[in-house]
């Protein structure tokens, strides 16, 4: 087993200082990782971009994201990542099919609302005084569905066109998707249909969010971690390469056998690939929104995610019960609160500031900023008000004497998560504002120096994916045989000295608030 890495991840601030010297400012708000950590050479490195490959589009995974449109950001982004993992594992181009306006419940064509760019006449939008913006004329050519949120990169779509399959319309494709249920329930691989296109036959596998999850869990997951046979290792190498890995990185991945290492390496490949890159209007409006906060953008900040709401009665309930049992309360009717108190999160955090301040005089100790993302801001603010006061409006947390808490500029906007609040009840402009608030929160969490949260929610799992980073200092152990080793004549005879002190993946300081005994699920799950 590798030891503790000698090279911890560098401190993070929201604004990437490396990128700021030559990149655009808006691009700092377009990804969930610092832009300098993204490999922009992937596109040119993949085989179908190095030569005229007439067969690059003969095998397509057609992803239909509309089925998860009512879910929150975390669920929809995880579904997208999982579909990308399946497509690249199977060696398929991934094409997205969005629902036409008449087949969606959203008057504006997207669950992510409508920015000013979506309207035919922006001036008419700015002068509009009503509450129902769906009465205004929308641009027909503006991206719909998931594509209104993110840019689907050509390195995974291979710039393949949507198959026509002669006379197929959206309902035809949806019928094929629904038919996949019989296949995953009976243990069969996904059904492929053959479409006769102008350039030849095209194999098309149609999956929505639920089908991707079912096939992954029932069939693909086991194959993805298989490394015992040469063929399995070759598949792993090719998979990593299709996700943008270099030859060396793909070699490293193909030799991994521990399941958690495999998932972490995949997370870091996804993170550095730029697969989740937000549309320019999202970046622009997230930037404007974050500017109104009290967040320091050019110095490190920490973040805590406190998810209560609907999770208290479902996934998080077991952990709430376990917490209060650990505090000596046996009967649930005697629990002082029906949630885990905020002080529990702070106890996990305070050791960080004690380590940073070690050996510094009080005058040298700078204020530590903690950003709070929560769907229960009023209760958390009351909990903070009970903490002792520090200097200059700060708060004392354990041994940390200068702590500043920052909430979203509109922490009381009512719905922290996009999936809440109904579909047609919310005006598309208001839905878009909520979308921007949530993406801003997500971006601040992933780019924090220290993050405290949990992985019961899709939100927390997305955050962890984008806090992983490939370790450039990692060197694969040399398992080659030599006679010098056999007779103990090697200079590196001690076994422990043969083990690299570096790990393949660096995870930026991430602390689990509860359920820490549970394994980290695969990326996209």
Secondary structure, DSSP 8 states (H G I E B T S, - for coil): ---S-SS-----BSS-HHHHTTS-SGGGGSBSS-GGGS-TTHHHHSHHHHTT-TTTTSEEEEEEGGGGTTS-HHHHHHHHHHHHHHHHHHT-EEEE----GGGSS-TTS-TT---GGGBS-HHHHHH--SS-GGGS-B-TTS--GGGGTB---HHHHTT-----TTT--HHHHHHHHHHHHHHHHTT----EEEEEETTEEEEEEEEEHHHHHHHIIIIIHHHHT--SSHHHHHHHHHHHHHTT--HHHHHHHHT---HHHHHHHHHHHHHHHT-SBB-HHHHHHHHHHHHTS---SSSB-EEEEE--GGGGGTTTHHHHHHHHHHTT--SGGG-S-SS--HHHHHHHHHHHHHHHHTT--GGG---EEEEEEES-HHHHHHHHHTS-B-GGG-EEETTEEEEEEEE-TTTTSS-SSTTSS-STTS-HHHHHHHHHHHHHHHHHHHT-SSEEE-SSSHHHHHHHHTTEEE-TT---------HHHHTT-STT-SHHHHS-SS-SEEE-SEEESS-TTS----TT-
